[in-house]
Amino acid sequence: MIGHVDGNALAGPLSEIFEFDATLAITDCLGCRDIAMLAEAMVYGDNGHGLVVRCKNCGGVLMVIVPEPEHTKLDMRGLAWLQVPN
Amino acid sequence: MTAVHEETVTGRSIRLKIPGWGGNLAGQHLDLRLTAPDGYTAVRSYSIATAGDDASIQLAVDRVMDGEVSPYLVDDLMVGDELEVKGPLGTWFVWRPEPTGTVQTDPVQLIGAGSGIVPLLAMIRLHAASGSTAKFRLLYSVRSPEDAFFAAELMAQHPLLEVTWVYTRATPEGWPTPAGRVTKEIIEAATFASTQNPLVFVCGPTGFVESVASTMVALGHDPATVKTERFGGL
């Protein structure tokens, strides 16, 4: 995958982890406090090797999804919070 | 895979029959996984060109140079072959004729480039099938007439759909304007004004989508009404 895509592409990978459509979650970027829907984030990488999700406003890393044989790691240190619809 | 149609020099549309598919909304995608004999896997997202309850769906794939998945889908895949898919996925970049149970009549502005037309086409098809009275406009940017996906279908008459074509490298014979990229002036002339409060959907390569989306915001559209889907690339 050249360049980046957007958070719509996270729907598949995150469907294994969250029960709801995670692309509808609202994120608060720890770096710039921009609040946006995950569907609008910038997404780099690919499903096989890892996905880096960046804030559309400041480019800071929001989360990193790392697939490994036995588990998938979700590094969310760039988020102040994640808000999900009820 | 049940049927294939060569759409452009580098792309084709593909019909898949998926047992157990519960249907999908207009604008959704699926993830397709290819597994090589050595176990190496590659997953790519493809937007679905159809919408509704049918278990027979349609995708369109453009061959990406040095791509890991698209060359196989465009050049090698044959009728009868099976594919591993997950979906339908994504509920943000979708258009619903009746989003809250009441009929939605806001105008809808679709802007696409190349294979970015695919989810927009699902919306156009659903618009026609649902009898929605919302006005639709499509601005479709392609390199040349041979690079347009679903050209015949888009050129046919649709009541309530206005289509503006932009050719960036080569125009059809007798075309009134020279080839060139989509500009702010072209966008302004061809799209619903912000005062008409359209829902806007922009899809295509990342660079195109980002440039068009910021232009729409500069033209006064509320960013919350402009939804985007980037396909990657440049």
Contacts between the chains, C-beta under 8 A, distances in Angstrom:
chain1	res1	chain2	res2	distance
A	1	B	232	5.1
A	2	B	232	6.1
A	2	B	233	5.5
A	2	B	234	6.8
A	3	B	206	5.1
A	3	B	207	7.7
A	3	B	232	5.7
A	3	B	233	6.1
A	3	B	234	6.1
A	4	B	206	6.0
A	4	B	230	7.1
A	4	B	232	6.9
A	5	B	45	7.8
A	5	B	206	6.7
A	5	B	230	4.8
A	5	B	231	6.7
A	5	B	232	4.6
A	6	B	206	7.9
A	6	B	228	6.3
A	6	B	229	6.6
A	6	B	230	4.5
A	8	B	29	7.1
A	8	B	45	7.6
A	8	B	90	5.1
A	8	B	92	6.6
A	8	B	93	5.5
A	8	B	229	5.1
A	8	B	230	7.8
A	9	B	45	5.2
A	11	B	29	7.3
A	11	B	31	8.0
A	11	B	45	7.9
A	11	B	89	3.7
A	11	B	90	4.2
A	12	B	30	7.9
A	12	B	31	3.7
A	12	B	43	7.1
A	12	B	45	6.6
A	12	B	86	5.5
A	12	B	87	7.4
A	12	B	89	5.2
A	15	B	86	7.2
A	15	B	89	6.7
A	21	B	89	7.8
A	21	B	90	6.8
A	21	B	91	4.7
A	21	B	92	7.6
A	23	B	90	5.8
A	23	B	91	7.3
A	23	B	92	5.3
A	24	B	91	6.3
A	24	B	92	5.9
A	37	B	92	6.5
A	39	B	90	7.3
A	39	B	92	4.1
A	39	B	93	6.9
A	40	B	228	7.2
A	46	B	42	7.4
A	46	B	43	7.1
A	47	B	31	7.5
A	47	B	42	8.0
A	47	B	43	4.0
A	48	B	40	8.0
A	48	B	41	5.9
A	48	B	42	6.3
A	48	B	43	6.6
